[in-house]
Amino acid sequence: MNRFIYLLLLISINLFALEEIDQLLQKGMIRTATAQDFDRWERQKQKELKVFMKELPSIIKWEKQADILKAVNIEPPSLKDVKEYVSSRLPIESSGYIILKKITIPTSFYQKDSATFFLEKGVPYPDGKLGHSKLYDFNTMSCQGFGCRNTKSDKIKKLYSQCEFNKFELPDDIQIYASDAPNGQVTGHTIDDSNKGAFLVKVVVNSPNKPVALLLSSYSPCIWDIKWTEGTKIEAVFTTGYYGQEVSGLPKDIPIGSSKRSNGEHPCYLASVSHKIRDLVRINTFSNKVYGKNTTVLYTDNYKNDTLIIGNEISKSTKRYSSNDNSIESFFTTTEPNAGNAGMEYLLKNNMIRRATEDDLNTWAQERYKLYLKQLKTSSIKATAMNVNMNSFKPICSYDNGYIILKKIRIPAGLYGGNSAVFFLKKGVPYPDGDLAHSTLFDFNSLQCKGISCGVCSDQSQVSNN
């Protein structure tokens, strides 16, 4: 009975929605869409694609030949390439309605009863909920509602709609240069709370004839150490990355903006900088939000002697200038090295850790075996695995990268992958601060193993964890 009533209610609601549509048609607030309306949408989208083509920044790819950097202009992508990236799903419905005046969307347009609406240019956005219907908006050239697949560019515009930088006047002839950081020097230090060591990217800007504003992008924590040549005027710098970004070498009066995404969604986060179509669209959208102008030139992988060159080519004799207002060291979270191999070497040098030996592994196995025998006596389950002996508890990880922790320490940041280590915490020593990352720790205080490799390093680790 309840199901029958529900069906009757659903039918009555849908009939009411159709009646509302008929009333809107009769009042001239909407009209039935024609094939010409669908074609008009497609033509407008094609125009939008051509605009993207014109806005794509110039690209310069640097190639190293006989130790000389040579700029090679790349042809802009074809319209077909751009369409493959930014083309939105065109309406495939054969029927729909053109909204001519401000209306309220009729209720209960769900599933097979959903409708397709086109909002005529200049008409206010309708009130009400679309339900399972779609609305193609000629004002924004975007689709709203259930099942829409907007262009990536539409999503990018929405993402950067709240992106702001310090308001300042830029010269009319400003050059907006963008670049990424595929290469960088390991600093052995952290600059944020990401537990990752920061890289140092050396930059030289050479643009003596026109003022410059920079967009710099790096996924990893990064310090951009910027120098400039005679006559070069840097107006502003904006850095972006997944992790923290800092700028050294510039005077305090130069505006510097920065964003990162690791602490949540950020309206000014730029995923990457490259000559791929998707990145070119992102870069210009980003550049317009930050500086109000398109990117002039995108530099990719243009390094000379481990230095990123932005602008005109330079020689070894080219004089470079920098400021001491913001030093590289001022961004380090600690004065001593605290990341990667440099952090480990610091701990070794200061006798806070030492290299592990075969005797250390045997001592661990002996202590674990004693604990196992003790647990065996108090267990209500009779043990039948008579092949268990002291060697069964010996860590099977190589101790070539093993260390004994002798004092209270903080685990160096960035011990991931090949940089991971195996630690043994000496009895009586406090548990270390920091994040193990991909490293493993055998604790002589609790006789337990910590870290993602415990199951691999100690095949008997489950015996005494209770």
N, C-alpha and C positions, 0 to 999 in steps of 0.2 A: 504494500500500500504506500509506504513512504517513498519507494522508488518511483511509483506511478505519479505521485504528487510532484516529485522533483522534476520529472520529464515534462509534465504539464506547465510547471513554472518556467522551465527553461524555454519551452516553445513560446510561451506568452511574452517573455522578455525579448526574445529575438524578433518576434513580430512587432513589438513596440519599437525596437531599434530601426527596423525597416520603415515603420511609419514616420519616424523622425527624419529619416533620409528623404522620404517623399515630401515632407513638409518643407525641408530645406531647399529641395529642388523647385517646388512651387513658388517659394518666396524669392527665388533667384539668388540665394546665398551660396549655392553650389551649382555646378552643372556636370553632366556626364562627360568624362574624358574621351577624347578621340585619338585616333592613331597619330594625328599631327601633334598632340600634346606629348605623347611618348617620344616622338621623333625630336621635338623641341628640347626635351630634357637631354637626349643623347647629344644633340648638336652643342648645347651649352657645356656639357661635360668635356667635349672635344676642345672647345675654346679654352677651358680651364687647363687642360693638359698642355696646350701650346704656351700658355702663360708660364707654367712651370718650366718649360723648355727655356724660355728667355731668361728666367730668374736663376738658372743654374750657374754657380760661380765658375769662373775660369779655373782650369786645372793645370797645374804644372807638376810634372813628374821628373824627378832628378835622377840622372843616370851617371854613374861614375866611370869615366873613361880616362885612362892614363893619369889617374889621380886628379882629374879636373872635373868639376861638376858642370854638367851641361843641361840646360832647361829644354825640355821637349814638350811642345803644346800637344795636348790630346784633343781630338775632335769631340765636340759635344755628343752625347748619346742621341740616337735616332728617336723619332716620335714613337716608333714601335716599342723601343726599350722603355721609354717613359710610361707608355700606356700599360705595359705589363706590370709596372710597379704601382702606379697611382690610379689605374682605372677602377672605378667602383662598379658594383653590380647594378646594371641597368634594369629598369622595371621589366619583368617578364610577364606581368599580368596583362590580360587583354581588355580589362575594364577597370574603371576607376572614376574618381570625382575630382573636379577642379574646385578648390575653395576660393570664392570670389570676395567674400566679406568675413568679418570676424564672427566666428561661430563657436559653439560648444560641441565637441565630438560626441555623437550619440553613444549611449552606453551599450555594453554587452556585445561588442564586436570581437568574438573569440572563435578560434579554429576556423571551420569552413564558412562561418558567417563574417569573417574579417573583411575589411575593405582596403582599397588603395586610394590615398588622397594625394593631390598635388596642391601645394600652397602657392597661389599666384604671387608674383613679385609685387611687393608693396603692401600685401595684405597681412595684418597682424597674426601672430601665431595663435592657433585656436586653444580654447580652454578644454578641460576634460581629459580623459585618459584614452590612449589609442587602443588599449587591449592588445589583441593580436594583429591589429591593422598596422599599415605603414604609411608614412607621410614623407613625400619628396618635396623639399623646401627650395623653391626657386630663389629665395633670398640668400640662402647660405650654400646652395648647391650640395646639400647633404641629406641623408636619409635618416629618419627617426622612426623608432618603433620596432616591433617584433620581426626578427629575421633580416634586419638591415646589415649590410656589410659596407661600411663607409670606406673611403679611400684612406690609406695610411696618412696622407697629408691632412685630412680632416681631423684625425686623432692627434696628430702632432700639434695642430693649431690649438686644439682644446687643451693639450698638456701644457703648452707654453703660454696660455692665456694669462697666467698670473705671474709670469716671469718679469722681474723688474731689476734694474741696476740703478746705481746712483744717477740722478738726473744731472747732466752737464752738457754743455754745448760742444759739438764736434765740428771741426772745420768741414767745409763743403767738399774739399778734395781728399777727405780721409780715406785711407786704404785699410780695409778690414781683412787681416790675414789670419787664416785658420790653419792649425796643425795638430798632429797627435804626437804621442811619445812611444813609438815602438821600441826604442832603445833608451837605456839609462844606466847610470852607475849605481851599484849597490852602496847604500850609505852605512848599513849596519845599525840604523836607528829607526825608531818609530816617530811618527808625527801626529798620530791620532790614536783612537782606541780600537783599531781594527785588528790588532794582533798580527799585523803584516809590516815587514820592513819597508821603508820608503826608498824610492829611486831618486836620483839626482839627474835632471836633464839640463845640460848647458845650452843656452840659446844666445845667438847673436842676431840682432835685427839691423839690417843695412838698407835704409830707405832715406837717403839724404835729400831727396827732392819733394817727397810728400809725407805728411804725418800718418801715423800708423796706430791702429787699435788691434789688439790680439784676442783670438779665441783659441785656447789651448785645452786639449782633452787627453786624459790618461785614465785608464781603468784603475791602476794601482795607486797607492799613496805616492805622491810625487812632489818634489821641490823643483820649481822652474827657476833656474839661476840665469837671469837675463842680463845681457850686456848690449850696448849699442855703439854705432859708429859715429864719426864726425858728421854733424848736420842732421842726424836722425832724431825725430821727435816722436816719442811714444806717448800717446794721449791717454790710453787706458788698457787694462788687461782683464780678461775674464777667464778663469779656469774652471773646468768641470770634470768630474770623474765619479766612479762608483765610491771611491774612498777619498780621504782628505787630500787637498791640493794647497800648496803654498807657493809664494813668489818671493824670491830674494834678488838683490842686486839693483832694485829700482829705488828712486827717491820716494819719500813718504807722501809727497803731494800728488803722485800719479794715482788715479783711482784704480783700485783692484777689487774685483768681485770674484766670488768662488761659490761653487755648489757641489754637493755630493749626494749620493742616493742611499748609501749604506744605512743611514738612520731613518729611512722611509722614503716614500714618493716625494720627489722634489720637482717643482715646476720648471726649474732651470737645469735639469740634468740632461746632458747630451751624451747618448750612448757611445758613439764612436765618430771618428773623423776619417773618411776615406773617399775615394772617387767612385764608390758604388752609388747607383741611382738613389737608393733609399737614404744613404747618408747625405747626399747632395741636397735633397729636399729638406732633411732635418737641419742641416747646417744653415741654410738660408732662413728658415723659419726661426731658428735659434738666434741668428745674427740680427734679424729684424727686431726681435723682442729685446735683445740686450742693447743693441746700438741704434736701432731704427734704420738700418741699412743692410743691403745684401752683402754677402762675403765677396771680396774682390778677387782673392786668389786663395786656393787651397794647396798647401804644401804637404806632400806625403813622402816620408822616408828620405828627406833631403839632408843627410848628415855629411859633414866633412871633419875628419879628425875628431870623431866622437862629439861634435857640436852641431846642433840643429841650426841651419842657416835659413833665416826668413828675410825675404827681400832680394836685393841684388847679390851677386857673387862677391866673395871677399878673398883676399890673399893672406898669406902668413904675416905680411908686413902691415896689414890693415890695423890701425889703432882702434882699440875697443875701450869703452868707458863703462863704469859701474858705480853704484853707490853703496855705502856701508850702513845705510839706514836699517836695512833688514838683512842680516847675515844668514847664511845657511844654518849655522849652529843654533840660531835663536829659535828655530822651529822644532828642534829635537825635544822629545818629552823627557829625556834624561841626559845628563852630561856624558855618561859612559855609554859605550855601545850596548845596545839591548835587543838586537835582532840578528837572526841568522848566524852564519859562521863567525862574524865579528863579535856577536854577543857571547858565543861559546868560548871564543879565544880569550875574551876579557875575564870570564869566570875561571878559566884554567890559569891564566896569568896571576890572578889574585887568590889562588888556592881555595876557591870556593867550591870547586869540583875537581876531580882527578879522573884519569882514564881508568876504566874498569879492566880487571884482569881475570884470568881463568880461576884464580882463587876466589874472587868475588862471586862468580857464578856457582862455584862449588859450595860456598857458604850459604848462598840463597837456597840451593837444593837441600842442604843439610837441615836448615831451619824449617823448610816446608815439609820435609819428610818427618821430622819430629812432630810437627803439628798434625800431620796425617795419622801417625800412630796414636797420638792422643785422642783424636776424634774417633778413631777406629774402636778404641776401648769403651768409649761412652755411647757409641752408636747402637741402636736397637736392631740394625740390619747387619747380618753376618757378611763379611767380605769374602768374596771368592776369587778376586783378582790377585792371585799369589805372585804374579810377575812384577808387581809394583815394588820398586826399590828407590834408593836415593836419586839415582840418575834420571828417574822418571820425572823429577821435579826441577831438573836443570833447565834454565831458559835456553831455548833453541835459537834465539836471535843471535846474530853475530855480535860479539862484544867489541868489534873494531870501532863502532860508533857508540860504545857504551861508556857511561860516566857515573861516578859515585858522587852524590851530593853531600858535601861536608859541612855546609853552613846554610842558614836560611837564605834562599835566593828567590829571584823571579825567573821563571823559565823564559829564555829569549823568545821574542816574537818570530813568526814566520817559519817555524820548524815543520814545513809541509813537504810531502813527497821525498825526494832524495836528500833533503836537508833535515829529515826527522832523525831523532836520536833515541837511545835507550838509557833511561836513568835508573839508578839504584839509590834510594833514600836511606842514608845511614841511620841506624837506630839512635834515637834520642834527638835527631835533627828535625826541626819543625817542617811541616809540609810546605812545599814551595808555593809562591804566588804565581800568577800568570796562567796561560793556556797551553796545554800539552800539544795542541794541534794534532799532527799525525805521529807524535812521539809516544813512547811507552814508559811507564814508571813502575818499578818494583819497590814496594814500601816495606822496609825491614821492621817498621813499627807495627804494622797490621798484618804483615805477610800476605798482602793482597796486591794484585796487579791493576793498574789504572791505564786507560788509553785504548785506542781502537785496535791495536795489534796484540792485545793480551791473549786472545784465543790462538794466535799464531806463535807468539813468542814462548808461551808456557802451556803445553798441551794438558797439564794437570791442574790448571788454575781454578777449576771449578771445585776442587776437593775441599779447600779451606776457606771459602768465601762466606761461610755461614757463621 
